[in-house]
Amino acid sequence: ILKNGPNAIAKSLECIREGVGLTTKDGLDLEVKNFSSLFNSDETKEGLSAFVEKRVPNFRK
């Protein structure tokens, strides 16, 4: 887990903590809200670039 993007990890943990007890719909809405905030981040750009370039991403620059 630690080799993944730190912001993605934080948002995942936030969804887990806040999602306990929510309905499926509310849980999915929470995930959409949290993960949509990452789409234009440097972390996402690095992950996509690394995938295209077939290399390991470096999230901790």
HELIX and SHEET records of a PDB file:
HELIX    1   1 PRO A    6  GLY A   19  1                                  14    
HELIX    2   2 THR A   24  SER A   36  1                                  13    
HELIX    3   3 ASP A   42  VAL A   52  1                                  11    
END                                                                             
